[in-house]
């Protein structure tokens, strides 16, 4: 299985975030895992660390984002919309894996315009992540 250089996990629930980190770590699919406990913190991280500069034009977004949809303040849909509005951010090779406790059929219509890799229902396990990513990695 091909490893990605950077993988980002965004989930406001600390237990779910920890379980997802453990599941992804167990699979060894990423060289670096970036964990964010809110969409706001994830957007700030991306702005500060993933924007190309004159000194380094080879900066890119994480290749895979595991995104919780149901979060307060900025939910997963708003995060995706903001991600795609950010000028200069190189995210064209970033895949999104939705993490949610809602049924996928409810989410499917809302995320159809984004580069969706798959869907994992909570609680996240390495088996569920692997099954969702089989075609991606």
Backbone as CSV, one residue per row, in Angstrom:
resi,resn,N_x,N_y,N_z,CA_x,CA_y,CA_z,C_x,C_y,C_z
1,UNK,0.835,-1.170,0.000,0.000,0.000,0.000,0.886,1.242,0.000
2,UNK,0.566,2.171,-0.863,1.317,3.417,-0.966,1.054,4.310,0.239
3,UNK,2.131,4.870,0.795,2.001,5.794,1.927,1.888,7.221,1.419
4,UNK,1.172,8.037,2.164,1.094,9.460,1.854,2.105,10.180,2.740
5,UNK,2.556,11.349,2.280,3.511,12.115,3.086,2.826,12.732,4.295
6,UNK,1.665,13.338,4.059,0.939,13.985,5.147,-0.524,13.570,5.140
7,UNK,-1.029,13.307,6.325,-2.431,12.976,6.517,-2.940,13.865,7.642
8,UNK,-4.095,14.468,7.454,-4.683,15.328,8.483,-5.982,14.706,8.978
9,UNK,-6.148,14.722,10.301,-7.386,14.261,10.922,-8.033,15.475,11.590
10,UNK,-9.320,15.683,11.300,-10.052,16.799,11.897,-11.300,16.234,12.578
11,UNK,-11.340,16.360,13.903,-12.483,15.866,14.672,-12.538,16.615,16.000
12,UNK,-13.692,17.152,16.356,-13.824,17.918,17.593,-13.944,17.038,18.828
13,UNK,-14.291,15.774,18.645,-14.421,14.850,19.769,-13.045,14.238,20.052
14,UNK,-12.508,14.512,21.239,-11.133,14.084,21.543,-10.973,12.566,21.527
15,UNK,-11.971,11.844,21.995,-11.885,10.378,21.975,-11.890,9.873,20.534
16,UNK,-12.778,10.397,19.709,-12.827,9.998,18.297,-11.533,10.360,17.584
17,UNK,-10.990,11.529,17.896,-9.721,11.945,17.302,-8.620,10.959,17.673
18,UNK,-8.575,10.588,18.931,-7.560,9.633,19.393,-7.732,8.256,18.733
19,UNK,-8.970,7.779,18.654,-9.222,6.481,18.013,-8.823,6.503,16.534
20,UNK,-9.110,7.609,15.869,-8.741,7.732,14.458,-7.229,7.775,14.308
21,UNK,-6.545,8.506,15.180,-5.077,8.540,15.156,-4.508,7.134,15.318
22,UNK,-5.055,6.381,16.265,-4.578,5.012,16.501,-4.826,4.124,15.284
23,UNK,-5.996,4.243,14.685,-6.336,3.423,13.515,-5.405,3.716,12.354
24,UNK,-5.153,4.992,12.110,-4.284,5.394,10.993,-2.838,4.995,11.283
25,UNK,-2.389,5.200,12.514,-1.021,4.828,12.887,-0.793,3.327,12.713
26,UNK,-1.776,2.552,13.099,-1.678,1.092,12.985,-1.484,0.651,11.529
27,UNK,-2.085,1.390,10.595,-1.982,1.041,9.179,-0.673,1.506,8.532
28,UNK,0.036,2.420,9.201,1.297,2.973,8.668,1.121,3.502,7.244
29,UNK,0.060,4.282,7.027,-0.212,4.795,5.684,0.271,6.226,5.491
30,UNK,0.816,6.839,6.566,1.245,8.229,6.463,2.595,8.427,7.144
31,UNK,3.438,9.223,6.495,4.713,9.582,7.113,4.493,10.541,8.267
32,UNK,3.517,11.450,8.119,3.233,12.444,9.148,1.721,12.549,9.323
33,UNK,1.274,12.526,10.581,-0.139,12.681,10.899,-0.319,14.012,11.628
34,UNK,-1.208,14.834,11.116,-1.516,16.126,11.716,-2.928,16.021,12.286
35,UNK,-3.066,16.221,13.574,-4.370,16.116,14.225,-4.860,17.486,14.649
36,UNK,-6.108,17.781,14.321,-6.720,19.065,14.675,-8.059,18.801,15.354
37,UNK,-8.294,19.485,16.479,-9.528,19.266,17.231,-10.648,20.218,16.819
38,UNK,-10.441,20.969,15.739,-11.514,21.804,15.191,-11.178,22.144,13.743
39,UNK,-12.204,22.459,12.990,-11.997,22.874,11.599,-11.240,24.192,11.550
40,UNK,-11.496,25.068,12.520,-10.794,26.342,12.578,-9.289,26.121,12.720
41,UNK,-8.894,25.232,13.632,-7.468,24.943,13.829,-6.865,24.309,12.581
42,UNK,-7.622,23.476,11.901,-7.130,22.855,10.668,-6.905,23.907,9.586
43,UNK,-7.847,24.831,9.437,-7.691,25.894,8.445,-6.496,26.780,8.782
44,UNK,-6.310,27.066,10.062,-5.154,27.865,10.476,-3.851,27.129,10.164
45,UNK,-3.816,25.821,10.460,-2.622,25.030,10.158,-2.314,25.066,8.654
46,UNK,-3.331,24.860,7.851,-3.147,24.856,6.401,-2.655,26.208,5.897
47,UNK,-3.210,27.279,6.434,-2.794,28.620,6.039,-1.332,28.870,6.403
48,UNK,-0.943,28.440,7.594,0.411,28.700,8.082,1.463,27.758,7.511
49,UNK,1.072,26.552,7.137,2.065,25.537,6.764,1.974,25.012,5.339
50,UNK,0.919,25.338,4.638,0.726,24.722,3.321,0.623,25.722,2.181
51,UNK,0.928,26.953,2.441,0.916,27.961,1.385,2.324,28.104,0.819
52,UNK,2.491,27.946,-0.484,3.816,28.120,-1.081,4.349,29.533,-0.845
53,UNK,5.642,29.635,-0.657,6.300,30.925,-0.471,7.375,31.091,-1.534
54,UNK,7.955,32.267,-1.600,9.055,32.480,-2.540,10.233,31.581,-2.222
55,UNK,10.454,31.321,-0.932,11.560,30.465,-0.504,11.277,28.982,-0.758
56,UNK,10.019,28.608,-0.709,9.667,27.199,-0.882,8.355,27.084,-1.659
57,UNK,8.475,26.864,-2.931,7.296,26.746,-3.788,6.742,25.319,-3.827
58,UNK,7.445,24.379,-3.205,7.054,22.971,-3.272,6.211,22.515,-2.084
59,UNK,5.508,23.440,-1.466,4.659,23.097,-0.329,3.264,22.728,-0.841
60,UNK,2.731,21.639,-0.323,1.404,21.185,-0.713,0.602,20.824,0.527
61,UNK,-0.688,20.730,0.362,-1.587,20.298,1.438,-1.355,18.821,1.743
62,UNK,-1.878,18.379,2.890,-1.878,16.937,3.134,-2.583,16.226,1.977
63,UNK,-2.096,15.061,1.642,-2.677,14.308,0.532,-4.006,13.656,0.903
64,UNK,-4.242,13.527,2.188,-5.473,12.907,2.651,-5.942,13.607,3.917
65,UNK,-7.221,13.959,3.955,-7.824,14.563,5.140,-8.986,13.678,5.582
66,UNK,-8.926,13.221,6.832,-10.029,12.488,7.441,-10.844,13.516,8.205
67,UNK,-12.043,13.774,7.738,-12.824,14.922,8.185,-14.128,14.514,8.837
68,UNK,-14.272,14.911,10.107,-15.554,14.762,10.786,-16.508,15.808,10.214
69,UNK,-17.715,15.443,9.978,-18.695,16.366,9.397,-19.411,17.168,10.473
70,UNK,-19.827,16.521,11.537,-20.626,17.178,12.569,-19.731,17.781,13.644
71,UNK,-19.408,19.069,13.471,-18.581,19.793,14.437,-19.229,21.149,14.708
72,UNK,-19.011,21.693,15.905,-19.563,23.018,16.204,-18.759,24.127,15.523
73,UNK,-19.300,25.278,15.453,-18.720,26.502,14.894,-18.518,26.360,13.386
74,UNK,-17.540,25.591,12.959,-17.309,25.336,11.529,-17.462,23.834,11.323
75,UNK,-18.507,23.421,10.617,-18.691,21.981,10.394,-17.854,21.525,9.196
76,UNK,-17.918,20.252,8.907,-17.121,19.692,7.811,-17.435,20.295,6.455
77,UNK,-18.711,20.594,6.203,-19.087,21.191,4.918,-18.497,22.586,4.773
78,UNK,-18.577,23.361,5.841,-18.009,24.708,5.809,-16.489,24.656,5.663
79,UNK,-15.864,23.671,6.316,-14.419,23.491,6.171,-14.062,23.242,4.705
80,UNK,-14.793,22.332,4.066,-14.519,22.012,2.662,-14.703,23.235,1.765
81,UNK,-15.755,23.983,2.010,-15.991,25.191,1.208,-14.859,26.193,1.401
82,UNK,-14.438,26.370,2.625,-13.348,27.313,2.902,-12.026,26.821,2.315
83,UNK,-11.785,25.546,2.409,-10.563,24.959,1.839,-10.466,25.278,0.351
84,UNK,-11.563,25.150,-0.348,-11.559,25.376,-1.795,-11.605,26.854,-2.179
85,UNK,-11.864,27.717,-1.201,-11.816,29.165,-1.455,-10.441,29.763,-1.179
86,UNK,-9.592,29.033,-0.500,-8.295,29.573,-0.093,-7.382,29.726,-1.308
87,UNK,-7.102,30.963,-1.658,-6.261,31.249,-2.822,-4.813,30.872,-2.543
88,UNK,-4.196,30.231,-3.510,-2.792,29.872,-3.403,-2.542,28.532,-2.750
89,UNK,-3.532,28.002,-2.073,-3.366,26.717,-1.409,-3.416,25.607,-2.450
90,UNK,-2.416,24.772,-2.458,-2.349,23.679,-3.434,-3.008,22.436,-2.847
91,UNK,-4.271,22.283,-3.144,-5.038,21.176,-2.571,-5.629,20.260,-3.642
92,UNK,-5.210,20.431,-4.877,-5.808,19.632,-5.947,-5.515,18.133,-5.822
93,UNK,-4.493,17.763,-5.060,-4.183,16.349,-4.859,-4.600,15.855,-3.481
94,UNK,-5.482,16.593,-2.833,-5.941,16.231,-1.498,-7.264,15.477,-1.586
95,UNK,-7.269,14.270,-1.059,-8.500,13.491,-0.999,-9.148,13.652,0.365
96,UNK,-10.467,13.572,0.396,-11.218,13.731,1.636,-11.901,12.413,1.985
97,UNK,-11.660,11.949,3.201,-12.348,10.776,3.728,-13.272,11.281,4.834
98,UNK,-14.569,11.163,4.607,-15.567,11.636,5.559,-15.660,10.674,6.739
99,UNK,-15.677,11.249,7.939,-15.890,10.484,9.166,-17.159,11.039,9.796
100,UNK,-18.128,10.181,10.041,-19.378,10.698,10.581,-20.155,9.610,11.303
101,UNK,-21.002,10.063,12.201,-21.923,9.131,12.853,-23.260,9.117,12.128
102,UNK,-23.411,10.001,11.136,-24.631,10.042,10.322,-24.542,9.026,9.199
103,UNK,-25.680,8.653,8.673,-25.715,7.724,7.549,-25.130,8.391,6.306
104,UNK,-24.361,7.649,5.533,-23.692,8.204,4.363,-24.677,8.767,3.349
105,UNK,-25.825,8.143,3.219,-26.790,8.637,2.229,-27.200,10.072,2.531
106,UNK,-27.217,10.461,3.806,-27.546,11.833,4.179,-26.422,12.799,3.807
107,UNK,-25.193,12.322,3.822,-24.027,13.163,3.554,-23.693,13.224,2.066
108,UNK,-24.017,12.185,1.335,-23.558,12.022,-0.048,-23.886,13.219,-0.941
109,UNK,-25.093,13.698,-0.882,-25.496,14.814,-1.737,-24.740,16.090,-1.387
110,UNK,-24.460,16.298,-0.133,-23.813,17.526,0.318,-22.328,17.587,-0.049
111,UNK,-21.679,16.443,-0.241,-20.232,16.441,-0.499,-19.878,16.077,-1.939
112,UNK,-20.857,16.002,-2.803,-20.602,15.502,-4.155,-19.678,16.394,-4.981
113,UNK,-19.507,17.651,-4.603,-18.652,18.554,-5.374,-17.205,18.567,-4.882
114,UNK,-16.900,17.774,-3.888,-15.563,17.741,-3.316,-14.866,16.422,-3.664
115,UNK,-13.523,16.405,-3.598,-12.769,15.197,-3.969,-12.878,14.116,-2.895
116,UNK,-14.029,13.512,-2.832,-14.315,12.526,-1.801,-13.658,11.187,-2.123
117,UNK,-12.932,10.670,-1.143,-12.271,9.368,-1.288,-13.180,8.266,-0.784
118,UNK,-13.878,8.546,0.295,-14.728,7.529,0.883,-15.398,8.033,2.137
119,UNK,-16.002,7.103,2.849,-16.780,7.414,4.041,-16.519,6.339,5.084
120,UNK,-16.297,6.780,6.330,-16.120,5.850,7.439,-17.093,6.262,8.534
121,UNK,-17.887,5.303,8.977,-18.825,5.567,10.061,-18.123,5.372,11.400
122,UNK,-18.405,6.265,12.336,-17.824,6.153,13.672,-18.420,4.966,14.400
123,UNK,-17.682,4.300,15.262,-16.305,4.564,15.640,-15.326,4.112,14.554
124,UNK,-14.271,4.882,14.369,-13.274,4.598,13.341,-12.357,3.475,13.816
125,UNK,-12.131,2.526,12.914,-11.178,1.442,13.170,-10.237,1.343,11.979
126,UNK,-9.120,0.666,12.179,-8.174,0.501,11.067,-8.807,-0.310,9.935
127,UNK,-9.653,-1.261,10.259,-10.320,-2.066,9.233,-11.233,-1.204,8.368
128,UNK,-11.988,-0.317,9.000,-12.885,0.569,8.246,-12.104,1.548,7.381
129,UNK,-11.024,2.107,7.919,-10.196,3.041,7.133,-9.580,2.324,5.962
130,UNK,-9.032,1.156,6.189,-8.416,0.387,5.108,-9.425,0.072,4.002
131,UNK,-10.610,-0.344,4.375,-11.647,-0.655,3.377,-12.015,0.584,2.571
132,UNK,-12.112,1.735,3.234,-12.481,2.969,2.524,-11.378,3.454,1.589
133,UNK,-10.131,3.154,1.945,-8.994,3.664,1.174,-8.438,2.698,0.130
134,UNK,-8.975,1.511,0.059,-8.426,0.495,-0.853,-8.207,1.016,-2.270
135,UNK,-9.117,1.776,-2.782,-8.978,2.276,-4.158,-8.103,3.524,-4.238
136,UNK,-7.876,4.196,-3.131,-7.127,5.450,-3.119,-5.624,5.226,-3.025
137,UNK,-5.181,4.359,-2.150,-3.750,4.193,-1.869,-3.155,2.994,-2.572
